């Protein structure tokens, strides 16, 4: 059986989604909290996803040096709205006290309705530290446009359309892995791991 990948996050939903993609490749995943007491991570930057994931992975690697540690930072980008979303996507949602998927999606749709260009995508940065200190990194994007209304499930996936015209939320996991930012990032990590 493969050695589990340990996710450096306090976000249970994020861990579950990443685990779902890795499961397609029979790669087990656990959250670091299954191996160590929960910690408070250092404060994230507001402009650098790469630094954010490096900090999270390095922090947990110091606590669990014999494990494969993976950190993820994901965000929504809408080029026509440069003052919104991006690296601080989740912080923006929290600042507006948006809690449910429906509230978050409606907020995004209302914002995008104020511009003519609906181009947008989700981006995921992965940073992985192996027990021997080797570093694996990847940045992936998923989606090309913000839909006019939610279709499907899974949070922001319901409003992010892909090259196919379907939203990520309308796709089964076996198809979504090829179009979602996290799915594409998982594929890159698995190819790197399988080379060893």
C-alpha positions in Angstrom: 0.0 0.0 0.0 1.2 3.5 -0.8 2.5 5.8 2.0 -0.2 8.4 2.7 0.2 12.0 1.6 -0.3 14.3 4.6 -2.3 17.5 4.0 -0.9 20.6 5.7 -4.3 22.3 6.4 -6.9 22.9 9.1 -9.6 22.9 6.4 -11.5 19.6 6.5 -13.4 20.4 3.2 -10.1 21.1 1.4 -8.6 17.9 2.6 -11.6 15.9 1.5 -11.6 17.3 -2.0 -7.9 16.7 -2.5 -8.3 13.2 -1.1 -11.1 12.5 -3.6 -8.9 13.4 -6.5 -5.9 11.4 -5.2 -8.2 8.4 -4.6 -8.7 8.1 -8.3 -5.0 7.1 -8.4 -5.3 4.8 -5.3 -3.1 7.3 -3.4 -4.2 7.6 0.3 -4.4 11.0 2.0 -4.7 12.0 5.6 -4.8 15.4 7.3 -1.9 16.2 9.5 -4.3 16.5 12.5 -4.6 12.7 12.4 -0.9 12.5 13.3 -0.3 15.7 15.3 -2.3 18.1 17.5 -3.8 21.0 15.5 -1.6 24.0 15.2 -2.1 27.7 14.2 -0.2 28.3 11.0 1.8 31.6 10.5 -0.2 34.3 8.9 -0.5 34.0 5.1 0.6 36.6 2.6 -2.0 38.6 0.7 -0.2 38.5 -2.6 1.8 35.3 -3.0 0.2 31.8 -3.2 3.6 30.2 -3.7 4.9 31.6 -0.4 1.7 30.6 1.3 2.0 26.9 0.4 5.7 26.8 1.1 5.1 28.1 4.6 2.3 25.6 5.3 4.2 22.6 4.0 7.4 23.6 5.7 5.7 24.1 9.0 4.1 20.7 9.0 7.3 19.0 7.6 9.2 20.3 10.6 6.7 18.5 12.9 6.4 15.3 10.8 9.7 15.0 8.9 9.2 11.4 7.9 5.9 12.1 6.0 5.1 13.3 2.5 3.6 16.7 3.3 1.4 18.6 0.8 0.1 22.1 1.1 -2.5 23.7 -1.3 -3.5 27.3 -1.8 -6.4 27.8 -4.1 -8.2 31.0 -5.3 -10.7 32.4 -7.8 -9.4 34.9 -10.4 -11.5 37.2 -12.4 -9.2 39.4 -14.5 -11.9 42.0 -15.1 -12.2 42.5 -11.3 -8.5 42.8 -10.2 -9.4 44.4 -6.9 -11.4 41.3 -5.9 -10.8 37.6 -5.3 -7.2 36.4 -6.1 -5.0 35.4 -3.2 -7.4 36.8 -0.7 -10.5 35.1 -2.1 -11.5 33.3 1.1 -10.7 36.3 3.3 -12.9 38.5 1.1 -15.8 36.0 1.6 -15.2 36.0 5.3 -15.1 39.8 5.4 -18.6 39.8 3.9 -19.8 37.1 6.4 -20.6 34.8 3.5 -20.9 31.2 4.9 -22.9 29.0 2.6 -22.0 28.0 -1.0 -25.2 29.7 -2.2 -24.2 33.0 -0.5 -20.7 32.9 -1.9 -21.7 32.0 -5.4 -24.4 34.8 -5.5 -21.8 37.3 -4.3 -19.4 36.3 -7.1 -22.2 36.4 -9.7 -23.3 39.8 -8.5 -19.8 41.1 -8.8 -19.2 39.6 -12.3 -22.5 41.0 -13.5 -21.0 44.5 -13.2 -18.4 43.8 -15.9 -18.7 42.7 -19.5 -15.8 40.1 -19.5 -16.8 37.0 -17.6 -13.4 35.3 -18.0 -12.4 33.6 -14.8 -10.7 30.5 -13.4 -9.7 28.7 -10.2 -6.0 28.4 -9.5 -4.3 25.9 -7.2 -0.7 26.0 -6.1 0.7 22.7 -4.6 3.9 22.5 -2.6 5.1 19.1 -1.5 8.0 18.1 0.8 9.2 14.5 0.7 10.9 12.8 3.7 14.3 13.2 1.9 13.7 16.9 1.6 12.9 16.8 -2.1 10.4 19.5 -3.2 7.6 19.0 -5.7 5.6 22.1 -6.9 2.9 22.7 -9.4 0.5 25.5 -10.3 -2.7 24.6 -12.2 -5.7 26.4 -13.4 -9.3 25.2 -14.0 -12.1 26.9 -15.8 -12.3 29.7 -18.3 -15.5 31.7 -17.5 -17.9 32.5 -14.8 -21.3 31.1 -15.5 -24.5 33.2 -15.5 -26.0 31.1 -12.8 -25.0 28.1 -10.6 -25.1 24.7 -12.3 -24.2 21.6 -10.4 -22.6 21.4 -6.9 -19.4 21.7 -5.0 -19.2 25.3 -4.1 -17.5 27.6 -6.6 -17.3 24.7 -9.0 -21.0 25.3 -9.8 -20.3 28.7 -11.3 -17.0 28.1 -13.1 -17.4 26.9 -16.7 -14.8 24.8 -18.4 -13.6 24.6 -22.0 -16.4 22.1 -22.5 -19.2 24.6 -21.7 -20.1 22.6 -18.6 -19.4 23.9 -15.1 -16.9 22.0 -12.9 -19.9 21.3 -10.7 -21.8 19.5 -13.4 -19.0 17.0 -13.9 -18.5 13.6 -12.2 -15.2 13.4 -10.3 -13.7 11.1 -13.0 -14.2 14.0 -15.5 -13.6 16.9 -13.1 -10.1 15.7 -12.4 -9.1 16.6 -15.9 -10.6 20.2 -15.7 -10.4 21.3 -12.1 -7.3 23.2 -10.9 -6.8 20.8 -7.9 -7.5 17.8 -10.2 -4.8 18.9 -12.7 -2.4 19.6 -9.8 -3.0 16.2 -8.4 -2.2 14.6 -11.8 1.1 16.5 -12.0 2.1 15.4 -8.4 1.2 11.8 -9.2 3.3 11.8 -12.3 6.3 13.1 -10.3 5.8 10.5 -7.6 5.5 7.7 -10.0 8.9 8.6 -11.6 10.7 7.7 -8.4 
